């Protein structure tokens, strides 16, 4: 599966998990949607300020499973984004190096060929001296 497709799936899943968490906390804890979204975000990002916390047994149980899946998906998304960035950067550096090498060969090609001939001829002369 392509990296872009994987990233799209993971980000879509993160949005869905965020919506589920927001709606669940709104209904379970009777928080406003803003507070529910806030708690969902700080839970998924493992910040956990402590200003809001689940108070009912069912919301505590939900938080355990929600944190497990939310944090896992957040880390997966971060990993895919980082991998994508590093690969793109390596590709750019590689292309840049290839361009610079091609320019150097174009500019210095004759000089490089002359050096090779000098090395080869010098090796032949040293071999001939050893034979004599």
C-alpha positions as CSV (number, residue, x, y, z in Angstrom):
1,X,0.0,0.0,0.0
2,X,1.3,3.4,-0.9
3,X,2.5,5.7,2.0
4,X,0.0,8.4,1.0
5,X,-2.9,6.0,1.1
6,X,-1.7,4.7,4.5
7,X,-1.5,8.2,5.8
8,X,-4.9,9.1,4.5
9,X,-6.4,6.0,6.2
10,X,-4.7,6.8,9.5
11,X,-5.6,10.4,9.6
12,X,-9.2,9.5,8.7
13,X,-9.2,7.0,11.5
14,X,-7.8,9.7,13.9
15,X,-10.6,12.0,13.0
16,X,-13.2,9.3,13.6
17,X,-11.7,8.3,16.9
18,X,-11.7,12.0,17.9
19,X,-15.3,12.4,17.0
20,X,-16.3,9.2,18.9
21,X,-14.4,10.4,21.9
22,X,-15.9,13.9,21.8
23,X,-19.5,12.5,21.5
24,X,-18.9,9.8,24.1
25,X,-17.5,12.2,26.7
26,X,-20.3,14.6,26.0
27,X,-22.9,11.9,26.7
28,X,-21.1,10.0,29.5
29,X,-19.8,13.0,31.5
30,X,-22.3,15.6,30.3
31,X,-19.5,18.0,29.4
32,X,-19.9,20.6,26.7
33,X,-18.7,19.6,23.2
34,X,-15.8,22.0,23.7
35,X,-14.7,20.3,27.0
36,X,-15.3,16.9,25.5
37,X,-13.1,17.7,22.4
38,X,-10.5,19.2,24.6
39,X,-10.3,16.1,26.8
40,X,-10.3,13.9,23.8
41,X,-7.3,15.8,22.4
42,X,-5.2,15.9,25.5
43,X,-5.9,12.2,26.0
44,X,-4.9,11.2,22.5
45,X,-1.8,13.3,22.6
46,X,-0.9,12.0,26.1
47,X,-0.8,15.5,27.6
48,X,-3.2,14.9,30.5
49,X,-3.4,18.2,32.3
50,X,-5.7,16.8,34.9
51,X,-8.2,19.7,34.9
52,X,-10.8,17.4,33.5
53,X,-11.1,13.7,34.4
54,X,-13.7,11.0,34.0
55,X,-15.9,10.6,37.1
56,X,-18.3,7.8,36.3
57,X,-17.2,4.1,36.2
58,X,-18.3,3.6,32.6
59,X,-16.5,6.7,31.4
60,X,-13.3,5.6,33.3
61,X,-13.5,2.2,31.5
62,X,-14.2,4.0,28.2
63,X,-11.1,6.2,28.8
64,X,-8.8,3.2,29.2
65,X,-9.8,1.7,25.8
66,X,-10.1,5.1,24.2
67,X,-6.6,6.1,25.3
68,X,-5.2,2.8,24.1
69,X,-6.6,3.2,20.6
70,X,-6.3,7.0,20.4
71,X,-2.7,7.1,21.5
72,X,-1.8,4.1,19.3
73,X,-3.3,5.8,16.2
74,X,-1.7,9.1,17.1
75,X,1.7,7.5,17.3
76,X,1.1,5.6,14.0
77,X,0.2,8.8,12.3
78,X,3.2,10.6,13.6
79,X,5.4,7.7,12.5
80,X,4.0,7.8,9.0
81,X,4.3,11.5,8.7
82,X,7.9,11.4,9.9
83,X,8.8,8.6,7.5
84,X,7.2,10.4,4.6
85,X,9.1,13.6,5.4
86,X,12.5,11.8,5.8
87,X,12.0,9.9,2.5
88,X,11.0,13.0,0.6
89,X,14.0,14.9,2.1
90,X,16.4,12.0,1.2
91,X,15.0,12.0,-2.4
92,X,15.5,15.8,-2.7
93,X,19.1,15.5,-1.4
94,X,19.8,12.6,-3.8
95,X,18.4,14.5,-6.8
96,X,20.5,17.5,-5.8
97,X,23.6,15.4,-5.5
98,X,23.0,13.8,-8.9
99,X,22.5,17.2,-10.5
100,X,25.7,18.6,-8.9
101,X,27.6,15.5,-10.0
102,X,26.3,15.8,-13.6
103,X,27.3,19.5,-13.7
104,X,30.7,18.7,-12.3
105,X,31.2,15.9,-14.9
106,X,30.1,18.2,-17.6
107,X,32.4,21.0,-16.4
108,X,35.4,18.8,-15.4
109,X,34.9,15.8,-17.6
110,X,37.9,16.4,-19.8
111,X,40.1,17.0,-16.8
112,X,38.9,13.8,-15.2
113,X,39.5,11.8,-18.4
114,X,43.0,13.3,-18.6
115,X,43.7,12.3,-15.0
116,X,42.5,8.8,-15.7
117,X,44.9,8.5,-18.7
118,X,47.7,9.8,-16.6
119,X,47.1,7.2,-13.9
120,X,46.8,4.4,-16.5
121,X,49.9,5.5,-18.4
122,X,51.8,6.0,-15.1
123,X,50.9,2.4,-14.1
124,X,52.0,1.1,-17.5
125,X,55.4,2.9,-17.2
126,X,56.0,1.5,-13.7
127,X,55.2,-2.0,-14.9
128,X,57.5,-1.5,-17.9
129,X,60.3,-0.3,-15.6
130,X,59.9,-3.4,-13.4
131,X,60.1,-5.7,-16.4
132,X,63.4,-4.0,-17.6
